[in-house]
Amino acid sequence: MEKNKISKKADSVQQVLSSNEKNIITLRKAKTKELLCIWSFLIIPLINLCIFWVYGTIQSFPIAFEHRFMDGTIKYDFYNFEYLIKTLSEPGNIFGQSILNTLIYWLLGFGFIMPFGFLMAFFLYKRIFGFKFFRFVFFFPSLISSVIIAAFFKYIFGPGGQMPYLWEQIFGIKDVMFFADSRYAFKTLLFYNLYHGLTGQLLYWLAAYARIPEEIVEAGKIDGLSVLKEFRHIAFPLTLPFFSTMMLLNFTGILNAGGPALLLTGGDYGTWDIPFYLYKFTTSGSLNDQGLAGAVGLFKGLIVLPFALLINKLVNRIEPVQY
């Protein structure tokens, strides 16, 4: 009898162990599938990062110091950097114009587009009257190619478009050249960035608000919180870590801000910016110009790195919200 009891206990223990092993194997398979799914989404961006950023950065570093002479000889020195600094003091130089326009683009994005988009997304999240219409209007530019958007924008603001006609009716100024007049060209590109920037960030903000638990919102309503107080005491504190991350990304891109100069003006009429400057000098076909582009790229990195480290340090002080 005792032997039978011992054997039954041993069998039950064995069954428990075997079921635990099956559960562990099942969990491992599920974890493996989850990791494969995640890596299937990450592998293409990682390959793109390695080829176009890591490899490209390594290759462009020596190009920044190349000083090419007429006889074809190459000397590695700081000629490209000295040339760029000298051109800053020259009136009407495109490098100084590019820096100034890029900073204006960045100030528009950081000082207006980001906070206004944050507030606008909150009111769409609260389903204000007509929110479906506004959501479609603001999402529309994000659904189609930026080339098509630029062509549509150029059709409206170009000669014979609706905007020159409205400008004439409102201000009495005929034949306004929004893309071919230094008084209007850069301002027109700023307006393009304003609309396109708001729509580009709206999806991120709505995703951040969508994570707010409904229980917290309902509890606030019971306590009598208005919409503005809900934003101040619930929405903003819970989305602050995401807001700080977006702020970090904005600071790291301080010298990457630009407008659609390539598509709309070709850089003419005072619309050069740093991204367009790099594009033109990289694709010009001249090795000397490519050296200048490499120097600008390295110059950008040296300036942005301290800002990025400082903002990252400040962002890390914000405690993440678990909900």
C-alpha positions, -999 to 999 in steps of 0.1 A, spaced: 0 0 0 28 24 10 46 16 -22 15 23 -43 10 57 -25 46 66 -31 44 57 -68 11 77 -72 28 107 -56 58 103 -79 35 101 -109 16 132 -98 49 151 -93 61 139 -127 29 152 -143 32 185 -126 68 188 -137 59 178 -173 30 204 -174 54 231 -160 79 222 -187 52 224 -214 41 258 -200 77 270 -201 82 258 -237 49 275 -247 60 307 -231 94 305 -248 77 300 -282 54 329 -276 83 351 -265 103 340 -296 73 349 -319 70 382 -302 107 390 -307 105 379 -343 75 402 -349 93 431 -333 126 426 -352 107 422 -384 96 458 -380 130 470 -368 153 453 -392 147 477 -422 151 509 -401 183 495 -386 197 486 -420 188 521 -432 205 536 -401 237 515 -406 240 523 -443 229 559 -445 239 573 -411 267 552 -396 285 544 -428 277 578 -443 290 596 -413 322 576 -413 328 582 -450 320 620 -448 343 627 -419 376 627 -439 358 645 -468 353 675 -445 391 680 -442 399 675 -479 416 705 -496 419 698 -533 442 718 -555 441 725 -593 468 699 -600 446 671 -584 466 668 -552 448 666 -519 458 681 -486 440 674 -453 436 706 -433 410 731 -420 406 750 -453 368 741 -457 361 754 -422 381 785 -427 363 792 -460 329 788 -444 337 811 -415 351 838 -439 320 837 -461 298 845 -430 312 881 -430 304 886 -467 271 903 -475 245 881 -492 264 849 -487 242 817 -490 258 800 -460 249 827 -436 214 830 -452 210 792 -448 219 793 -411 195 822 -404 166 806 -423 172 773 -406 170 789 -372 138 807 -381 123 774 -393 133 758 -360 119 786 -339 86 783 -358 85 746 -351 97 747 -315 80 779 -304 47 776 -322 40 743 -341 49 719 -313 29 736 -284 0 746 -307 -2 711 -321 -1 697 -286 -31 718 -276 -50 713 -309 -46 675 -305 -61 677 -270 -93 694 -282 -96 668 -311 -91 641 -285 -120 656 -265 -142 653 -296 -151 689 -300 -179 699 -325 -168 690 -360 -137 671 -348 -141 645 -376 -139 672 -402 -109 689 -386 -92 656 -381 -95 648 -418 -83 683 -428 -52 681 -406 -45 644 -415 -48 649 -452 -13 661 -459 2 632 -439 -16 607 -462 -1 616 -495 34 624 -508 50 656 -498 59 661 -535 22 661 -544 14 685 -515 41 708 -527 28 707 -563 -7 714 -550 6 743 -528 25 757 -558 -7 755 -579 -26 775 -553 0 802 -546 16 803 -581 7 826 -610 -30 823 -618 -38 805 -585 -64 813 -559 -41 831 -535 -28 858 -559 -64 865 -567 -74 868 -530 -43 889 -523 -54 913 -551 -90 915 -538 -80 920 -501 -49 942 -504 -52 956 -539 -18 943 -550 -18 927 -585 3 898 -598 19 888 -565 47 864 -571 48 843 -539 76 821 -551 96 846 -572 97 877 -550 121 881 -521 94 899 -501 71 869 -502 91 837 -510 105 828 -476 73 838 -458 53 816 -481 76 787 -473 72 794 -436 34 792 -441 39 759 -458 59 746 -429 33 758 -404 5 738 -420 26 708 -429 42 707 -394 10 708 -375 -4 679 -395 28 659 -391 29 660 -353 -8 657 -348 -8 619 -350 19 616 -323 0 639 -299 -33 620 -304 -15 587 -297 -2 602 -264 -36 613 -253 -52 580 -263 -31 563 -236 -47 582 -208 -69 558 -188 -106 566 -190 -110 559 -153 -89 589 -144 -108 612 -168 -142 600 -155 -130 606 -119 -120 641 -129 -154 647 -143 -171 635 -111 -149 660 -92 -162 688 -115 -131 694 -136 -136 716 -166 -119 708 -199 -91 733 -193 -85 719 -157 -86 684 -171 -58 694 -195 -38 711 -167 -42 685 -140 -46 652 -159 -37 653 -196 -5 674 -194 11 656 -164 4 622 -179 18 631 -213 47 652 -200 73 625 -206 62 622 -243 63 660 -245 98 661 -232 109 635 -257 95 655 -285 113 685 -271 146 666 -272 140 656 -308 133 692 -317 166 704 -301 186 677 -318 172 688 -351 179 725 -345 201 727 -377 181 702 -397 150 724 -399 142 735 -434 114 742 -459 105 728 -493 130 751 -511 140 723 -536 104 717 -546 90 753 -546 118 779 -552 150 761 -559 167 781 -532 161 814 -550 148 847 -535 164 842 -501 150 807 -494 183 787 -488 185 766 -456 210 741 -442 194 709 -456 191 725 -490 226 738 -488 239 703 -480 218 688 -509 231 713 -535 267 710 -526 266 672 -522 249 667 -556 268 695 -575 294 670 -589 323 691 -576 346 674 -551 354 708 -536 317 714 -530 314 680 -514 342 689 -490 323 721 -480 291 700 -475 311 676 -453 325 705 -432 289 718 -427 278 684 -416 306 681 -391 300 716 -380 264 708 -374 273 678 -352 297 698 -331 270 724 -324 241 701 -318 258 676 -296 261 698 -265 225 709 -269 214 673 -272 234 662 -241 220 691 -220 184 685 -230 187 648 -225 200 654 -190 170 676 -183 146 652 -198 159 623 -177 150 642 -146 113 639 -155 100 608 -139 81 584 -163 44 580 -156 32 544 -153 -4 539 -163 
